[in-house]
Amino acid sequence: MEQHHESVAKLTARVRSFYERKLTYSIYHGSTNSTRQILLDPSHIIDTSNLCHVLEVDTERAIAIVEPNVPMDSLVRETLRHKLVPPVIPEFPGITVGGAFAGTAGESSSFKYGYFDRTVRSLETILANGEVTTASPTGDKKDLFNAAAGSYGTMGVLTLFEVELIPAKEYVELTYIPVGNAKDTLKTIQASVNVKENPFDFVDGIQFSRDFGVVCVGHMSDIATNVPQHFLGPWDPWFYMHAEYQASTGTREEPLTDTIPLQDYLFRYDRGAFWMGKYYPAFPYTFLNNKISRWLLDSFLHTRVLFQSMHLSNRSQRFIIQDFGLPQSTAEDFLRYIDVQLGIFPLWLCPIRVAPEVNLQRVKGTDVLINIGVWGPASTDFLKFVAQNKALERKARELGGAKWLYAHSYYTLEEFWSVYDRAEYDAIRKKYHAETLPDVYSKVRSKEVECPKQDLKATWHGFWAQILGYDIPYLLSRAPEDQ
C-alpha cells in the first residue's frame, strides 16, 4: 500500500495544481474501450496509468483491493488463486476495474448482481479540489459513490476499489437453448431469469437472424460432465460461431450443454470481439472463417489489439457499435426497429437487474432491463453513419431506454438531459467541488469529423502487437480535446 499512497500523493498534488489555476484536465488511463476517437493533450492530463495493481485479496472479508487500471483478466487470475471471483466480470479482458465502474459494465451474471458498480464495496477518490476521500454504497458519501458510477470520471479521479468476491468453481455448465424470433428470445430470457429452484448463474442470448437465436444459461460447477470446451486458445472456435452451431444442432426439448473452464467462459467473447473481428480491415471474412486462419491471425483478433486497430484505422466510423438498455416491455419493438432499419445481426441480449440507487445511466421504471448490443456494418457515407446513430438514439428514447456512453453519442444538449438526470448530477458535482471538471455531456458527445481509413497503419500495428504484446501505448501525442 505504501507505493499506492505515494502515487496518490503525486496525483493529488497535480489535481490541486489544476484546481488552483482553474484549469480543466482529462484522465489518461493508458488504454480505452471507447469507440470514439480519443484526443488528449499531454500537458492537461492526470496520468493514472501506473495505478494497475491488485494490492490484496482479503479472503476473510471476501474482497479484492485493487487500483483502477487493473484489467479484468489480471483481476480474475489473482482472485482465482484463492478460489474466489468477482460476481460480475465484463467480457473483454482488457476492460479495467475503473473503466467498468465509471462506464457502464454488465455481463451474463448481471441479472442477479446488477452492473459491475453494484459489486464494489468502496472507492477512493481524489476530488477536484485535491481532497482524498472514500465513499461506499451505504456510507456517509453514498451519494458520491452512486453518482461516480457511470459518470466517466466527472466526479473526480478514482484511485482504489474494494471489489466484492464470491466463491469460484472450476467450470461453467452452459446450455444452449435454441429460440425463434425476438419475442421468443425475450420470453425465454425472462423465464430463465425467473427460475426459482436451482437458479442459473449466467443468462444471455444472441439473436442470429430474424427467426433464429440462442439463449445461453449456465451454472458454475466443479464437476465436468463433458470434455471441456475452450475458447481462449488459437485453435479454439469463436464463441458466437460455436453457440450458433450448438443451438442449430440441439433442440428446445434436448438442448446441448458444454463444460467450459471458468476463465474461458468469462472471456468467451474476447477472440473476435463478439463477431466484430470478422470485419478486420486487412483480411476478408472468408479467409478468417476457418480454423487455420484464425490460428495464424490469433494475435490480431483479441479485443485489445482490435480496439487499438479500430482507432488507428478510423474504422469505428464504418460500424454501428452501440449498447442500449431497454425495458422488457419495449425491447421487442426496439429489436424490430433494428431489423427493419439496419438489418444488423447478430445482436447480443443480456438481462441486467437495475438497482434503485441514483446513477446517471439507469433505465427507469424497470427491475430487469435488456441490454441490446448493436454491432455491425453501417453506411460508408459519414453523414449517413451519423444519421443512423442519431436515429437509434431517438428510437431508444421513444421506447423509454438509454444507451451506454462509451460509444459514439450524437445527442444534442437538450436530448441528452432529457434521458439522464441533470438536476441530481449537477447538485452532487457542486457538493463535491467537481464543477471545474468537464461534465459528462462534454466528455462523451462525439466531436469527430470524417477521417480517412488507415487500414495499412492498423495492420502494421497489429503485426507489432503480435510480436511485442498487446498493450502498445497509442493514445497520447494527439491534439487537445475540445472540452
VEXDREN-2710 file (C-alpha; in Angstrom, 1 decimal):
% VEXDREN-2710
k/r/px/py/pz
1/MET/0.0/0.0/0.0
2/GLU/3.0/2.3/0.5
3/GLN/3.6/2.6/-3.2
4/HIS/-0.1/3.2/-3.8
5/HIS/-0.1/6.1/-1.2
6/GLU/2.9/7.6/-2.8
7/SER/1.3/7.5/-6.3
8/VAL/-1.9/9.0/-4.9
9/ALA/0.0/11.8/-3.2
10/LYS/1.7/12.8/-6.5
11/LEU/-1.6/12.7/-8.3
12/THR/-3.3/14.8/-5.6
13/ALA/-0.6/17.5/-5.9
14/ARG/-1.2/17.7/-9.7
15/VAL/-5.0/17.7/-9.2
16/ARG/-4.7/20.5/-6.7
17/SER/-2.5/22.5/-9.0
18/PHE/-5.1/22.3/-11.8
19/TYR/-7.8/23.3/-9.3
20/GLU/-5.9/26.3/-8.0
21/ARG/-5.2/27.6/-11.6
22/LYS/-8.8/26.9/-12.5
23/LEU/-7.7/24.6/-15.4
24/THR/-9.5/21.6/-16.6
25/TYR/-7.9/18.2/-17.4
26/SER/-8.5/14.8/-18.8
27/ILE/-7.7/11.5/-17.2
28/TYR/-5.2/9.3/-19.1
29/HIS/-5.6/5.6/-18.3
30/GLY/-3.2/4.2/-20.9
31/SER/-5.9/2.3/-22.8
32/THR/-9.6/2.7/-23.8
33/ASN/-12.6/0.7/-24.6
34/SER/-14.4/3.6/-26.1
35/THR/-15.1/3.6/-29.8
36/ARG/-14.8/7.4/-30.2
37/GLN/-11.6/9.0/-31.3
38/ILE/-9.6/9.9/-28.2
39/LEU/-7.9/13.3/-28.3
40/LEU/-5.6/14.2/-25.4
41/ASP/-3.2/17.0/-24.6
42/PRO/-0.3/15.6/-22.5
43/SER/0.1/18.9/-20.7
44/HIS/-3.5/18.8/-19.4
45/ILE/-3.9/15.2/-18.2
46/ILE/-3.9/13.3/-14.9
47/ASP/-1.9/10.1/-15.7
48/THR/-3.2/7.2/-13.7
49/SER/-1.8/4.5/-16.0
50/ASN/0.6/3.3/-13.3
51/LEU/-2.3/2.5/-10.9
52/CYS/-2.6/-1.0/-12.2
53/HIS/-2.0/-3.4/-9.2
54/VAL/-4.1/-5.9/-7.3
55/LEU/-3.0/-4.9/-3.8
56/GLU/-4.7/-7.6/-1.8
57/VAL/-7.2/-10.4/-1.9
58/ASP/-8.8/-10.5/1.5
59/THR/-10.3/-13.9/1.9
60/GLU/-11.9/-13.2/5.3
61/ARG/-13.8/-10.2/4.0
62/ALA/-14.2/-11.7/0.5
63/ILE/-12.9/-8.6/-1.3
64/ALA/-10.1/-7.6/-3.6
65/ILE/-8.4/-4.3/-3.1
66/VAL/-7.4/-3.1/-6.5
67/GLU/-6.3/0.0/-8.3
68/PRO/-8.4/1.4/-11.2
69/ASN/-6.3/0.3/-14.2
70/VAL/-6.3/-3.4/-13.2
71/PRO/-7.6/-5.3/-16.3
72/MET/-10.2/-7.9/-15.8
73/ASP/-8.0/-10.9/-16.8
74/SER/-5.4/-9.8/-14.2
75/LEU/-8.1/-9.4/-11.5
76/VAL/-9.6/-12.9/-12.3
77/ARG/-6.2/-14.5/-12.3
78/GLU/-5.3/-13.2/-8.8
79/THR/-8.7/-13.9/-7.2
80/LEU/-8.9/-17.5/-8.6
81/ARG/-5.7/-18.3/-6.7
82/HIS/-7.9/-18.0/-3.7
83/LYS/-10.9/-19.8/-5.4
84/LEU/-12.8/-16.5/-5.5
85/VAL/-14.1/-14.4/-8.4
86/PRO/-15.9/-11.1/-8.7
87/PRO/-19.7/-11.6/-9.2
88/VAL/-19.7/-9.5/-12.5
89/ILE/-16.8/-9.7/-15.0
90/PRO/-17.1/-7.7/-18.2
91/GLU/-16.5/-10.0/-21.2
92/PHE/-13.3/-8.3/-22.6
93/PRO/-10.2/-9.0/-20.5
94/GLY/-8.7/-5.5/-21.2
95/ILE/-11.6/-3.7/-19.6
96/THR/-10.3/-2.2/-16.3
97/VAL/-11.9/-2.0/-12.9
98/GLY/-12.1/1.8/-13.1
99/GLY/-13.5/1.6/-16.6
100/ALA/-16.2/-0.9/-15.6
101/PHE/-17.2/1.3/-12.7
102/ALA/-17.0/4.8/-14.3
103/GLY/-18.5/3.5/-17.5
104/THR/-21.4/1.0/-17.6
105/ALA/-20.5/-2.6/-17.5
106/GLY/-22.7/-5.6/-17.2
107/GLU/-22.5/-9.3/-18.2
108/SER/-24.4/-12.5/-18.1
109/SER/-24.4/-12.6/-14.3
110/SER/-25.9/-9.1/-14.1
111/PHE/-29.5/-10.4/-14.0
112/LYS/-28.5/-11.4/-10.4
113/TYR/-26.0/-8.8/-9.3
114/GLY/-26.7/-5.8/-11.5
115/TYR/-24.0/-3.6/-13.1
116/PHE/-20.4/-4.1/-12.1
117/ASP/-20.5/-1.0/-9.9
118/ARG/-23.1/-2.7/-7.6
119/THR/-20.3/-5.2/-6.7
120/VAL/-18.0/-2.5/-5.4
121/ARG/-18.0/-2.0/-1.7
122/SER/-16.0/1.2/-1.5
123/LEU/-13.9/3.5/-3.6
124/GLU/-11.1/6.0/-3.0
125/THR/-11.4/9.3/-5.0
126/ILE/-9.3/12.4/-5.4
127/LEU/-11.9/15.2/-5.6
128/ALA/-11.3/18.1/-8.0
129/ASN/-10.1/20.3/-5.1
130/GLY/-7.3/17.8/-4.2
131/GLU/-9.1/16.2/-1.2
132/VAL/-8.8/12.4/-1.0
133/THR/-12.0/10.7/0.2
134/THR/-13.6/7.3/0.5
135/ALA/-17.2/6.6/-0.5
136/SER/-19.3/3.4/-0.3
137/PRO/-22.9/2.5/-1.3
138/THR/-24.0/2.6/2.3
139/GLY/-21.7/5.1/4.0
140/ASP/-21.9/8.9/4.5
141/LYS/-20.8/9.6/0.9
142/LYS/-23.2/7.2/-0.8
143/ASP/-24.4/10.0/-3.0
144/LEU/-20.9/10.4/-4.3
145/PHE/-20.5/6.7/-4.8
146/ASN/-23.7/6.3/-6.8
147/ALA/-23.0/9.4/-8.8
148/ALA/-19.5/8.4/-9.7
149/ALA/-20.7/5.1/-11.1
150/GLY/-21.3/5.6/-14.8
151/SER/-20.2/9.2/-14.8
152/TYR/-17.0/8.8/-16.8
153/GLY/-14.6/10.4/-14.3
154/THR/-16.6/13.6/-14.0
155/MET/-16.8/13.4/-10.2
156/GLY/-13.1/13.1/-9.5
157/VAL/-10.1/10.8/-10.0
158/LEU/-10.8/7.2/-8.9
159/THR/-7.7/5.6/-7.3
160/LEU/-8.8/2.5/-5.4
161/PHE/-11.6/0.0/-5.2
162/GLU/-12.8/-2.7/-2.8
163/VAL/-14.5/-5.3/-5.1
164/GLU/-16.8/-8.0/-3.7
165/LEU/-15.8/-11.6/-4.3
166/ILE/-17.8/-14.8/-4.4
167/PRO/-16.7/-18.5/-4.3
168/ALA/-15.5/-19.7/-7.7
169/LYS/-15.8/-23.1/-9.3
170/GLU/-13.7/-24.6/-12.0
171/TYR/-16.3/-24.9/-14.8
172/VAL/-19.4/-23.4/-16.2
173/GLU/-22.0/-25.9/-17.4
174/LEU/-23.5/-23.9/-20.3
175/THR/-26.7/-24.9/-22.1
176/TYR/-27.6/-23.5/-25.5
177/ILE/-31.4/-23.2/-25.8
178/PRO/-32.5/-22.7/-29.5
179/VAL/-35.1/-19.9/-29.9
180/GLY/-37.0/-18.3/-32.7
181/ASN/-37.9/-14.7/-33.2
182/ALA/-37.2/-11.8/-30.9
183/LYS/-40.4/-12.3/-28.9
184/ASP/-39.5/-16.0/-28.3
185/THR/-35.9/-15.0/-27.3
186/LEU/-37.1/-12.3/-24.8
187/LYS/-39.7/-14.7/-23.4
188/THR/-37.1/-17.4/-22.9
189/ILE/-34.6/-14.9/-21.3
190/GLN/-37.3/-13.7/-18.9
191/ALA/-38.2/-17.3/-17.9
192/SER/-34.6/-18.1/-17.4
193/VAL/-34.1/-15.1/-15.2
194/ASN/-37.1/-16.0/-13.1
195/VAL/-36.1/-19.7/-12.3
196/LYS/-36.6/-20.2/-8.6
197/GLU/-35.2/-23.7/-7.9
198/ASN/-31.5/-24.0/-8.7
199/PRO/-31.4/-20.6/-10.3
200/PHE/-28.8/-20.0/-13.1
201/ASP/-25.6/-18.2/-12.5
202/PHE/-25.4/-16.8/-16.1
203/VAL/-28.0/-15.8/-18.7
204/ASP/-27.6/-14.1/-22.0
205/GLY/-28.7/-14.5/-25.6
206/ILE/-27.7/-14.0/-29.2
207/GLN/-30.2/-13.2/-32.0
208/PHE/-28.6/-14.5/-35.1
209/SER/-31.4/-13.6/-37.5
210/ARG/-35.0/-12.5/-37.6
211/ASP/-36.2/-16.0/-36.8
212/PHE/-33.3/-17.8/-35.0
213/GLY/-31.3/-17.2/-31.9
214/VAL/-29.9/-18.9/-28.8
215/VAL/-30.3/-18.3/-25.0
216/CYS/-27.3/-19.4/-23.1
217/VAL/-27.9/-20.4/-19.4
218/GLY/-25.2/-21.7/-17.1
219/HIS/-24.3/-22.9/-13.6
220/MET/-20.8/-22.9/-12.1
221/SER/-19.7/-26.4/-11.2
222/ASP/-16.6/-28.3/-10.0
223/ILE/-17.7/-31.3/-11.9
224/ALA/-17.1/-31.7/-15.7
225/THR/-19.9/-33.6/-17.3
226/ASN/-18.4/-33.2/-20.8
227/VAL/-14.9/-32.9/-22.3
228/PRO/-14.1/-29.2/-21.5
229/GLN/-14.7/-26.8/-24.4
230/HIS/-12.2/-24.0/-24.6
231/PHE/-12.5/-20.6/-26.3
232/LEU/-9.2/-18.7/-25.4
233/GLY/-6.7/-20.7/-27.5
234/PRO/-5.7/-20.0/-31.1
235/TRP/-7.2/-23.3/-32.3
236/ASP/-10.5/-22.9/-30.4
237/PRO/-13.7/-21.7/-32.1
238/TRP/-15.0/-18.2/-31.7
239/PHE/-17.8/-18.4/-29.1
240/TYR/-20.6/-16.9/-31.2
241/MET/-19.9/-19.4/-34.0
242/HIS/-19.9/-22.3/-31.6
243/ALA/-23.1/-21.1/-29.9
244/GLU/-24.9/-20.9/-33.2
245/TYR/-23.7/-24.4/-34.1
246/GLN/-24.8/-25.8/-30.8
247/ALA/-28.2/-24.1/-31.0
248/SER/-28.8/-25.3/-34.5
249/THR/-27.7/-28.9/-33.6
250/GLY/-29.7/-29.2/-30.4
251/THR/-33.5/-28.9/-29.9
252/ARG/-35.7/-27.0/-27.5
253/GLU/-36.6/-30.2/-25.8
254/GLU/-33.0/-31.5/-25.7
255/PRO/-30.6/-28.6/-25.9
256/LEU/-26.8/-29.2/-25.9
257/THR/-24.6/-28.4/-22.9
258/ASP/-20.9/-27.6/-22.8
259/THR/-18.5/-27.8/-19.9
260/ILE/-16.4/-24.7/-20.1
261/PRO/-13.4/-23.7/-17.8
262/LEU/-14.5/-20.6/-15.9
263/GLN/-11.9/-18.2/-17.4
264/ASP/-12.8/-19.4/-20.9
265/TYR/-16.4/-18.7/-20.2
266/LEU/-15.8/-15.2/-18.6
267/PHE/-13.8/-14.0/-21.6
268/ARG/-15.5/-16.1/-24.2
269/TYR/-16.2/-13.1/-26.4
270/ASP/-12.6/-11.8/-26.4
271/ARG/-11.4/-13.6/-29.5
272/GLY/-13.2/-11.9/-32.4
273/ALA/-14.7/-9.2/-30.1
274/PHE/-18.1/-11.0/-30.2
275/TRP/-18.3/-11.1/-34.0
276/MET/-16.7/-7.8/-35.0
277/GLY/-13.3/-9.5/-35.7
278/LYS/-14.7/-10.8/-38.9
279/TYR/-14.6/-7.2/-40.2
280/TYR/-10.8/-6.8/-39.5
281/PRO/-9.7/-4.4/-42.2
282/ALA/-6.8/-6.3/-43.8
283/PHE/-8.4/-9.7/-44.4
284/PRO/-11.7/-10.8/-45.9
285/TYR/-14.0/-12.7/-43.7
286/THR/-13.9/-15.8/-45.9
287/PHE/-10.2/-16.0/-45.2
288/LEU/-10.7/-15.6/-41.4
289/ASN/-13.6/-18.1/-41.1
290/ASN/-11.6/-21.3/-40.8
291/LYS/-9.6/-22.9/-38.1
292/ILE/-6.1/-22.4/-39.7
293/SER/-6.5/-18.7/-40.5
294/ARG/-7.9/-18.0/-37.0
295/TRP/-4.9/-19.7/-35.6
296/LEU/-2.4/-17.7/-37.8
297/LEU/-4.1/-14.4/-37.1
298/ASP/-5.0/-15.0/-33.4
299/SER/-2.9/-12.1/-32.0
300/PHE/-4.7/-9.7/-34.3
301/LEU/-8.1/-10.8/-33.3
302/HIS/-8.2/-10.3/-29.5
303/THR/-10.1/-7.3/-28.2
304/ARG/-7.0/-5.4/-27.0
305/VAL/-5.5/-5.3/-30.5
306/LEU/-8.8/-4.9/-32.3
307/PHE/-9.7/-1.8/-30.2
308/GLN/-6.3/-0.2/-30.9
309/SER/-6.5/-1.1/-34.6
310/MET/-10.0/0.3/-34.8
311/HIS/-8.7/3.7/-33.5
312/LEU/-5.7/3.7/-35.7
313/SER/-7.6/2.8/-38.8
314/ASN/-10.6/5.1/-38.1
315/ARG/-12.8/2.1/-38.8
316/SER/-15.1/3.0/-35.9
317/GLN/-16.7/5.4/-38.4
318/ARG/-17.8/2.4/-40.6
319/PHE/-19.7/0.4/-37.9
320/ILE/-22.6/0.8/-35.5
321/ILE/-21.1/-0.1/-32.2
322/GLN/-23.7/0.7/-29.5
323/ASP/-25.3/-0.8/-26.4
324/PHE/-28.8/0.2/-25.3
325/GLY/-30.8/-0.6/-22.2
326/LEU/-34.5/-1.1/-22.8
327/PRO/-37.3/-2.1/-20.5
328/GLN/-38.5/-5.6/-21.2
329/SER/-41.9/-4.2/-22.3
330/THR/-40.3/-2.3/-25.2
331/ALA/-37.2/-4.4/-26.1
332/GLU/-39.1/-6.3/-28.8
333/ASP/-40.1/-3.1/-30.5
334/PHE/-36.5/-1.9/-30.5
335/LEU/-35.3/-5.2/-31.9
336/ARG/-37.9/-5.0/-34.7
337/TYR/-36.7/-1.4/-35.5
338/ILE/-33.1/-2.6/-35.8
339/ASP/-34.1/-5.4/-38.1
340/VAL/-36.2/-3.2/-40.4
341/GLN/-34.0/-0.1/-40.5
342/LEU/-30.5/-1.6/-40.2
343/GLY/-30.7/-5.3/-40.8
344/ILE/-27.9/-5.8/-38.3
345/PHE/-27.4/-9.4/-37.0
346/PRO/-26.2/-11.0/-34.7
347/LEU/-27.5/-8.9/-31.7
348/TRP/-26.4/-9.5/-28.1
349/LEU/-29.2/-9.7/-25.5
350/CYS/-28.2/-9.5/-21.8
351/PRO/-30.6/-9.1/-18.9
352/ILE/-29.4/-6.7/-16.2
353/ARG/-31.0/-6.1/-12.8
354/VAL/-31.4/-2.4/-12.0
355/ALA/-30.8/-1.1/-8.5
356/PRO/-32.9/1.9/-7.3
357/GLU/-29.9/4.0/-6.3
358/VAL/-29.2/7.2/-8.2
359/ASN/-27.0/6.7/-11.2
360/LEU/-26.6/8.6/-14.4
361/GLN/-27.2/5.6/-16.7
362/ARG/-30.2/3.9/-15.4
363/VAL/-33.3/2.8/-17.3
364/LYS/-36.1/4.0/-15.0
365/GLY/-39.3/2.1/-14.2
366/THR/-38.0/-1.5/-14.7
367/ASP/-36.4/-4.1/-12.4
368/VAL/-34.6/-6.0/-15.1
369/LEU/-33.7/-4.3/-18.4
370/ILE/-32.4/-5.9/-21.6
371/ASN/-29.0/-4.7/-22.8
372/ILE/-29.1/-4.9/-26.6
373/GLY/-25.7/-4.9/-28.2
374/VAL/-26.0/-3.5/-31.8
375/TRP/-22.7/-4.1/-33.5
376/GLY/-22.4/-4.4/-37.3
377/PRO/-21.7/-2.6/-40.6
378/ALA/-23.1/1.0/-41.0
379/SER/-23.2/3.3/-44.0
380/THR/-19.8/4.1/-45.5
381/ASP/-21.1/7.7/-46.1
382/PHE/-20.1/9.6/-42.9
383/LEU/-23.2/11.8/-42.8
384/LYS/-25.5/8.7/-43.2
385/PHE/-23.4/7.0/-40.5
386/VAL/-24.1/9.8/-38.1
387/ALA/-27.8/9.8/-39.1
388/GLN/-28.1/6.1/-38.4
389/ASN/-26.6/6.6/-34.9
390/LYS/-28.9/9.5/-34.2
391/ALA/-31.9/7.5/-35.3
392/LEU/-31.0/4.7/-32.9
393/GLU/-30.7/7.2/-30.0
394/ARG/-34.0/8.7/-30.9
395/LYS/-35.8/5.4/-31.1
396/ALA/-34.4/4.3/-27.7
397/ARG/-35.6/7.5/-26.1
398/GLU/-39.1/7.0/-27.5
399/LEU/-39.2/3.5/-26.0
400/GLY/-38.0/4.6/-22.6
401/GLY/-34.4/3.3/-23.0
402/ALA/-30.9/4.7/-22.6
403/LYS/-27.6/4.0/-24.2
404/TRP/-24.2/3.3/-22.7
405/LEU/-21.9/6.2/-23.3
406/TYR/-18.7/4.5/-24.3
407/ALA/-19.8/4.7/-27.9
408/HIS/-20.5/7.5/-30.5
409/SER/-23.0/9.9/-28.9
410/TYR/-24.8/12.4/-31.1
411/TYR/-27.4/13.8/-28.6
412/THR/-28.0/17.5/-28.6
413/LEU/-27.6/19.0/-25.1
414/GLU/-31.4/19.1/-24.7
415/GLU/-31.8/15.5/-25.9
416/PHE/-29.0/14.2/-23.6
417/TRP/-30.5/15.7/-20.4
418/SER/-34.0/14.6/-21.3
419/VAL/-32.6/11.0/-21.0
420/TYR/-30.3/11.5/-18.0
421/ASP/-30.9/13.2/-14.7
422/ARG/-29.2/16.6/-14.8
423/ALA/-30.5/18.1/-11.6
424/GLU/-29.2/15.3/-9.3
425/TYR/-26.0/15.1/-11.3
426/ASP/-25.2/18.8/-11.1
427/ALA/-26.1/19.0/-7.4
428/ILE/-23.6/16.3/-6.5
429/ARG/-20.9/17.8/-8.6
430/LYS/-21.4/21.1/-6.8
431/LYS/-21.3/19.4/-3.4
432/TYR/-18.0/17.6/-4.2
433/HIS/-16.3/20.5/-5.9
434/ALA/-16.4/18.8/-9.4
435/GLU/-17.7/21.8/-11.3
436/THR/-14.2/22.6/-12.6
437/LEU/-14.1/19.2/-14.3
438/PRO/-15.7/18.6/-17.8
439/ASP/-19.2/17.5/-17.4
440/VAL/-20.3/14.1/-18.8
441/TYR/-22.0/15.6/-21.9
442/SER/-18.9/17.4/-23.0
443/LYS/-16.8/14.2/-22.4
444/VAL/-19.0/11.8/-24.3
445/ARG/-20.5/13.7/-27.1
446/SER/-19.0/12.8/-30.5
447/LYS/-16.9/15.7/-31.9
448/GLU/-15.5/13.7/-34.8
449/VAL/-15.3/14.8/-38.4
450/GLU/-14.9/12.3/-41.1
451/CYS/-11.5/10.6/-41.0
452/PRO/-9.8/8.7/-43.8
453/LYS/-9.4/4.9/-43.4
454/GLN/-5.9/3.9/-42.5
455/ASP/-6.1/0.2/-42.7
456/LEU/-2.4/-0.3/-43.5
457/LYS/-1.4/1.6/-40.4
458/ALA/-3.7/-0.6/-38.3
459/THR/-2.4/-3.8/-39.8
460/TRP/1.2/-2.7/-39.2
461/HIS/0.2/-2.0/-35.6
462/GLY/-1.3/-5.5/-35.4
463/PHE/1.9/-7.1/-36.5
464/TRP/3.9/-5.3/-33.8
465/ALA/1.2/-6.2/-31.2
466/GLN/1.7/-9.8/-32.2
467/ILE/5.5/-9.6/-31.7
468/LEU/5.7/-7.3/-28.7
469/GLY/2.5/-7.9/-26.9
470/TYR/-1.0/-6.3/-26.7
471/ASP/-0.6/-3.1/-24.7
472/ILE/1.2/-0.7/-27.0
473/PRO/0.6/2.9/-25.9
474/TYR/-1.2/4.8/-28.6
475/LEU/-3.5/7.4/-27.1
476/LEU/-1.1/10.3/-26.4
477/SER/0.6/12.6/-28.9
478/ARG/-2.8/13.7/-30.2
479/ALA/-4.4/17.1/-30.4
480/PRO/-6.0/18.6/-27.4
481/GLU/-9.6/17.6/-26.9
482/ASP/-12.2/20.3/-27.2
483/GLN/-13.8/20.4/-23.8
END
